[in-house]
Every structure is written in structure tokens, then in C-alpha cells.
Amino acid sequence: MSEPIPVTRAVDHGTAKLMPDVDRARAWLLTVDGAPQSYVDLDAPAYLEFEYARRLAHVLETAAAPGRPLDVVHLGGGALTLPRYVAATRPGSRQDVIEADRGLLGLVVEHLPLPAGTGVTLHPADARVWIGSAPADSADVVIADVFGGSRVPAHLTTVTYARAAERVLRPDGVYLANLADAAPFAFLRSQLATFAVVFEELVLIAEPGVLRGRRFGNAVLAASHRPLDIAALTRRTAADAFPARVEHGAALREFTGAAEPVHEADAVASPEPPDGAFTIG
């Protein structure tokens, strides 16, 4: 059998590259303009390479009984890492993936196709537009992992957007977002303030060095109307190969401080990562 070779293609929003992992057969890294977007192992879809993806999965695993099928909306497709994970760990789940970059979606479908019967439906559409017209009370989980290059788009940061996502969730549903920031955390704090307008319960998961302001990095936001299982989530994140801190309650309100919710008129994209923060060759 011939060795897999990298694939490079111009997509709608940059240059995408699929690079095989020399250490894992049928595993691939997807980058767009050099920024890592997704990692998938086609033979082991429950394997999650990226730290933030594992943290999103930790919330998924503590939010519902093990193996229970879920209705999940994924805003941002990438290489379909988390849809593959949910299909493998929660058979019978129904999943909608919304990806604005049609060229990227086509590349992934062509080279990293989903197995038959995964229950995943792909939608080439803008995340904000799609969720604004999606049926109310139709999802158990909404996962936002949308980056224009290396930045969260401004129109996915506002109170109006948060309310649109909340409308799609069932009353006990959970909203999850992959965010990125660094000290003094103006963007991250604004997102906490924004989602606190809509949801009673907020949780933030991040590597301690990021929260201490030592470096730029990812942070996972979870928002819901019901308390999440903080003890179980803390155990899972602490036992990870790259341990993370779980912030909630008074400590998270203190972290948010005097940050104001984001409205349409003052929305901005998340900050540009410093050189070398995520980019690879």
C-alpha cells in the first residue's frame, strides 16, 4: 500500500492542507493558512489529539448518561472531528454540521469521508444564519468551533447570537464554545458577560498557564440553564494528559469582573494569535 501524501487545496477562505500523521495510520491534520484546524484518526474516531477537543468531549461526557444518543449542532465543521467522536461514542445520535466554507467541506468529504450511517448531516451555510432559522428546542448540545483563520468571527460573539443558540437548545441543553485569548482577557471576559445574560450556569475550562496570563491559548466555555456536574468535569480535566482548570460560580464571576455584554454595534472578532501561537509549517 502506498504511503499517504499531503493534500493542498485553495478553499473559500484560504489554503487548506491535509497532512498525514507518520505515527498513526489513517490519521490526518487539517490546517488552513498554516493554522491547525482539526486532527482526525479515521480508524479511531474517539481519539482526540487537540487539548480543546478533549475538553469539549469532557463536557459532553458529563452532560448526559454514557452512550445516550444526543441531538448535536456543530457550528464549524473542520475535518468533522467531534461529529465522528459523537457518532462513535453515542451511536444513534443525530448531528447537524454547519460549515460556511464549501470548498473546505468538499475537501474533507472527498479525502476523509464519514462512514455510512453516522447520522451526520452537512450544511454549507453561515453559522449565524443557519442557527437563526433552525427549529426551536431541537438540540441537546450546540458546539461552536468557528474560526475565520485564527479568529472567532464578530457576528458569533453577541447577545443576539447567544439568544439564537439558546432558542435552538432544549431546556436542559448545553452550549459549548471553543474560544481563544490571552491576558488581559478582554475578549474572553466579554464572552462570559455576554452568555451570562442568557444562561444561568457558566463554566470555563482552560490550561492553568493560559488563565494565569502566561500565554495565548484556547478556553472552552460551557453554558446552560441547569448546573453541570462540576465534580465529574473537574476529575476528567485533571486526569487529562494536559490538565486543565474548571472555573465556575463566584470565581468565574470574579474573573469576568466588570466586562460588558457584547451587542451587535460593538462586536469584534477574537484577537489575532501572536506569531507562532498556533501556526505550523
Long-range contacts (C-beta under 8 A, 24 or more apart in sequence): 4-28, 7-107, 7-111, 9-103, 9-107, 10-103, 11-101, 11-103, 11-104, 11-107, 12-100, 12-101, 12-102, 12-103, 12-104, 13-100, 13-101, 13-104, 13-148, 13-149, 14-149, 16-103, 16-104, 16-107, 18-79, 18-107, 18-111, 18-112, 28-79, 28-111, 28-112, 30-78, 30-79, 30-108, 31-280, 32-104, 32-149, 33-149, 34-279, 34-280, 34-281, 35-147, 35-149, 35-150, 35-273, 35-278, 35-279, 36-278, 36-280, 37-78, 37-79, 37-147, 38-78, 38-79, 38-80, 38-81, 39-79, 39-81, 40-79, 40-80, 40-81, 40-84, 40-112, 42-112, 45-84, 45-85, 45-87, 45-88, 46-85, 46-88, 46-89, 48-81, 48-85, 50-81, 51-207, 51-218, 51-240, 51-242, 51-244, 52-178, 52-218, 52-220, 53-81, 53-82, 53-85, 54-240, 54-242, 55-205, 55-218, 55-220, 55-237, 55-240, 55-244, 56-82, 56-143, 56-145, 56-176, 56-178, 56-220, 57-82, 57-85, 58-205, 58-233, 58-236, 58-237, 58-240, 59-174, 59-176, 59-203, 59-205, 59-220, 59-222, 59-228, 59-233, 60-86, 60-141, 60-176, 61-89, 61-236, 62-228, 62-229, 62-232, 62-233, 62-236, 63-140, 63-141, 63-174, 63-224, 63-228, 63-229, 64-90, 64-140, 67-91, 69-93, 69-94, 70-94, 70-140, 70-141, 71-95, 71-138, 71-139, 71-140, 71-141, 72-96, 72-139, 72-140, 72-141, 72-142, 72-143, 73-98, 73-131, 73-134, 73-139, 73-141, 73-142, 73-143, 73-168, 74-98, 74-143, 74-145, 75-127, 75-130, 75-131, 75-142, 75-143, 75-144, 75-145, 75-146, 75-156, 76-127, 76-143, 76-144, 76-145, 76-146, 76-147, 77-101, 77-104, 77-105, 77-108, 77-122, 78-104, 78-108, 78-145, 79-108, 79-112, 80-108, 80-112, 80-114, 80-120, 82-143, 82-145, 83-114, 83-118, 83-120, 84-114, 84-118, 87-114, 87-115, 87-118, 87-119, 87-120, 92-119, 93-119, 94-119, 94-121, 95-119, 95-120, 95-121, 96-120, 96-121, 96-123, 96-134, 97-121, 97-122, 97-123, 98-123, 98-125, 98-126, 98-127, 98-130, 98-131, 99-123, 99-124, 99-125, 100-124, 100-125, 100-126, 100-127, 100-146, 127-156, 128-155, 128-156, 128-161, 128-164, 131-161, 131-164, 131-165, 131-168, 132-164, 134-168, 135-168, 136-167, 136-168, 137-167, 137-168, 137-169, 137-170, 137-171, 138-168, 138-170, 139-168, 139-169, 139-170, 139-173, 140-169, 140-170, 140-172, 140-173, 140-174, 141-169, 141-173, 141-174, 141-175, 141-176, 142-168, 142-169, 142-173, 142-174, 142-175, 142-176, 143-176, 143-177, 144-175, 144-176, 144-177, 144-178, 145-177, 145-178, 148-269, 150-180, 150-272, 150-273, 150-277, 150-278, 150-279, 151-180, 151-269, 151-270, 151-271, 151-272, 152-179, 152-180, 152-187, 152-269, 152-270, 153-269, 154-267, 154-268, 154-269, 155-267, 157-187, 157-190, 157-191, 157-194, 157-262, 157-267, 157-268, 157-269, 157-270, 158-194, 158-262, 158-263, 158-264, 158-267, 159-194, 159-197, 159-198, 159-261, 159-262, 159-263, 160-263, 160-264, 162-194, 162-195, 162-197, 162-198, 162-199, 162-223, 163-198, 166-198, 166-199, 171-225, 171-226, 172-224, 172-225, 172-226, 173-224, 174-222, 174-223, 174-224, 174-228, 175-199, 175-221, 175-222, 175-223, 175-224, 176-220, 176-221, 176-222, 176-223, 177-220, 177-221, 177-223, 178-218, 178-220, 179-218, 179-219, 179-220, 179-221, 179-270, 180-216, 180-217, 180-218, 180-219, 180-270, 180-271, 180-273, 181-216, 181-219, 181-270, 181-271, 182-210, 182-213, 182-215, 182-216, 182-217, 182-271, 182-274, 183-213, 184-213, 185-213, 185-255, 186-259, 186-271, 187-268, 187-270, 187-271, 188-219, 189-255, 189-256, 189-257, 189-259, 190-259, 190-260, 190-261, 190-262, 191-221, 191-262, 192-221, 192-252, 192-255, 192-256, 192-259, 193-256, 193-259, 193-260, 193-261, 193-262, 194-261, 194-262, 195-221, 195-223, 196-256, 196-261, 197-261, 198-223, 199-223, 199-224, 199-225, 200-224, 200-225, 201-225, 201-226, 201-227, 201-228, 201-248, 202-248, 202-252, 203-228, 203-230, 203-233, 203-246, 203-247, 203-248, 203-252, 204-246, 204-247, 204-248, 204-252, 204-255, 205-233, 205-237, 205-244, 205-245, 205-246, 205-247, 206-244, 206-245, 206-247, 207-242, 207-243, 207-244, 207-245, 208-243, 208-244, 208-245, 211-245, 211-247, 211-255, 215-277, 216-271, 216-273, 216-274, 216-277, 217-277
